[in-house]
Amino acid sequence: MKQILTGLLLTFLTTAAFAQQGADPYYGFRLGLTAHPTFGWAKPENGKGNGFSMGFSYGLLADLNFAENYSLSTGLTITTINGKTTEINPSPYYDAVAYPNPTPYDLKYKMQYIEVPLTLKLKTEKIGDVRWYGQFGLSNGFNIGARQDVSIAGKSIVEDDHIKKNTNFYRAGLIIGAGLEYDVAKNTSVTTGLTFNNGFTDISSAPGRSVRNHYVGLNFGVFF
């Protein structure tokens, strides 16, 4: 895990060093910080989702501007995606002796990822000090934490069970977002917006289970 973090950080720094050599003033690399809540949910193949659960995301933002109104946007964040489901006889919790009939189990997923998005950001011309943007691309998540609460009919079976061995390491998602950037100084701007992250890979590696998780991010950040 340390090797992954070191490699990603070196990639950012190398990109910044080359990008800052561009001659045109609106070309180049912008680095920023973000911290914002996430509203996640999960959808099992054998069961149903049970509403939203709050999580959190924080880390670095990076925009590589290759034209005046277009950027390649990425980042390096620690993102929590929580979600609740009801699943029938889920492995490895299903107890056939105690519950011989099909039984609904209430599960809460508490997943944490290193996320590295790769998106295209399209910006408007400035309207005063504001530029609006739309964003589209791929989310790449690498699991660094996975826990789960399990109950049946309100009776707790396990709490904070470590399920990393039953969790897939890589998570891919589709990113669609929109928002605005507001200039507060010559080289500083704040940004806010909404991002929908639609996971399309299975997060569970347990036999007989298939679950996908998704979230909406209420984004806040500062570019320097």
Secondary structure, DSSP 4 states (H G I P E B T S, - for coil): -HHHHHHHHHHHHHHHHHHTT-SSTT-EEEEEEEEEEEEEEEEESSEEE---EEEEEEEEEEEEEEETTEEEEEEEEEEEEEEEEEEES-TTT--TTT--S--EEEEEEEEEEEE--EEEEEEPPPBTTEEEEEEEEEEEEEEEEEEEEEEETTEEEEEEEE-GGGB-SEEEEEEEEEEEEEESSSS-EEEEEEEEEEE-S--B-STT--EEEEEEEEEEEEE-
